[in-house]
Amino acid sequence: MKRTMGACILRALMIGLLAGPAGAEEAGGDGVFTLQESILTALDRNWNVKVRKERINEAEAVKNQARADFFPKLSTTYGYTRMDERKTTEPVDLGLFQMPGSVVQVRDNYQWKMTVTQPLFTGFALLSTYELGKLGIDEAELQLELEKLDLVLAVKQAYFRILEADRLVEVAEKAVESLQSHVKVARSFYKVGMIPVNDLLEAEVELSAAEHDLIQAENAAQLARASFNTILALPINRPVRIEDIRSFRPESGTFSGYVDEALEKRPEIRTLDVRLEQTAQSRRLARSDYYPDVSLQYDYIQEGDEPYVEGSPVHDANRWQVMAVLSWTFFEWGKTRSAVHEVDSVRLQLIQTRSALEDQIRLEIKQAYLDLFEAEKNIPTTTKAVEQAEENLRVSRERYEAQVATSTEVLDAQTLLTEARTNYYRALYSHHLARARLERAIGLL
């Protein structure tokens, strides 16, 4: 027995040394997570949050691409053209002598061209594309905020489920201890012939059922910790200790006040508003095809009949040219008009979606609001029920030991106490969970 105990202590110390630094880094100094520390750890480590942050960088890159289109573009080309033959003009007969013909085409032609193109007017297409890029950043930031809201709710749910699971383990442990004590008394009564064997068997069956419930409660507590670790992007089997929260504060807000706050703060609403702004820019972008594109192009050209393009009898060594270019596709069988109608349809869909979302938000707040007040009313009731059940069990035990009550009465009293304790803890942590869901419905981190 001493060897086994020593081995367990040594193993516990090794686990503590291995897990201690990580726990101190991610939780408080004593390795115990508070609710706030849990939230901050999740926001820092959660993979989905990191994805949303990277999408902001992606949207920033898209905006920068759109901005680059406002500035001149510099390009260069180098080409070689092979003609079928060398051509010259006919000789000119001047009587006393003949003027030879001049070369008008050589077989080998090389050209290098440097081009600078500056858009002057694109029917507002460049401006609309840039504004869409900026709105894309706004949308990505709102999506990050939405991800954080969902994550904070998930952390709170996982946190309070651990607390509830731990308290239910305590309830199951107390039930097992109480039934073990009762079985011990019943066994002693049976040995002296004070009770029949059925009373002893009934007590032992209840004890077995309680031990089974304890195993289930312990497994539920382990699963709650695994879920907590997963949300915080920690090793799934990492030991978890969290700070208990027993106190609760009554809610003082009003349903209409919560709705007004939610319609102002919810990132889903603001995301739809951004998308409505995007449709305005998309409509202007679609209408840009009604207008011509105007640009200014400057070319610097070097030509020759050798690869180093230094001129030839038929080529200038270098030259430049400036062109104002107007390009206008003025008829495409209604394509531009249909594109504008498409954007208008998207805008109407977003307006209708926003109205539906407002109704959904009101329903979410109503549900959380009612759950919160239900749990708030249940806490005093279940507290009193626990006190009454504890007194009932005490009286039943004393009566049983005095042989004026049956074993069944004691077992029933124990069952009532276990149920009362379970209902109390569920009401307490349901209140915290309802508050967390209400805060999520409002849009509060």
BELMOQUI-V277885 format. One record per run of one state. SS is the DSSP state (alpha for helix, beta for strand, coil for the rest). FROM is the first residue (numbers start at 1). TO is the last residue. If there is no record, write none. Layout:
# BELMOQUI-V277885
ss,from,to
SS,FROM,TO
SS,FROM,TO
This chain:
# BELMOQUI-V277885
ss,from,to
coil,1,1
alpha,2,26
coil,27,32
beta,33,33
coil,34,34
alpha,35,45
coil,46,46
alpha,47,68
coil,69,72
beta,73,82
coil,83,86
beta,87,88
coil,89,91
beta,92,93
coil,94,97
beta,98,99
coil,100,102
beta,103,105
coil,106,107
beta,108,121
coil,122,124
alpha,125,191
coil,192,196
alpha,197,231
coil,232,241
beta,242,242
coil,243,254
alpha,255,265
coil,266,266
alpha,267,290
coil,291,292
beta,293,304
coil,305,310
beta,311,312
coil,313,314
beta,315,315
coil,316,318
beta,319,327
coil,328,334
alpha,335,401
coil,402,406
alpha,407,442
coil,443,445
